[in-house]
Amino acid sequence: MPLARFAMYAQGIDVWCAPTWDNSDVWVATLQHIGKEGRVFVIGATPCQRGSDIPDDVPGRDRLWQGEDDWLSKGNSTIVGPKGEILAGPLIGQEGIVYAEIGPDRARAVRYKFDPVGHYSRPDVFRLVVQTQANVPAALGGPPPSPPPTTDGVAKRRAASRRATGPRSDRRTGTNKT
């Protein structure tokens, strides 16, 4: 979700928390990418759970999970630094806690060399609008969603220009438009 990450980077975060169920071979590389991309510390917490950890009264338990050697999630908890380097972990196939010293000052210092939301983000070309207020679904009595914001007020300027100059002719149909 690159846009969600960018929105968080733009708020100046120093630590990205990434709890997940994903314990695939590429998950740690994903955490490293996020750390390097955003110049943030990343704390990846992934559960470690065996089939035998599932309560006996869960329907279908014995059919789906075959006991102590059958992993639901082998873990992958990892802590990554703001240059994408692994500071601790990954912790795989065992219960435990990974520890690392992190400091916001270090993440900020790394961003002085490359700021993903600074000029590298090309604010002259791209614009991200983030909806920050809570939306209540219409089915629960909330108002209808707001229309998306216009890009740099283009629609407002066009409307003001039309009001100032009056109707314009449509060359294709010969009709006037306001």
Disulfide bonds with the S-S distance in Angstrom:
none
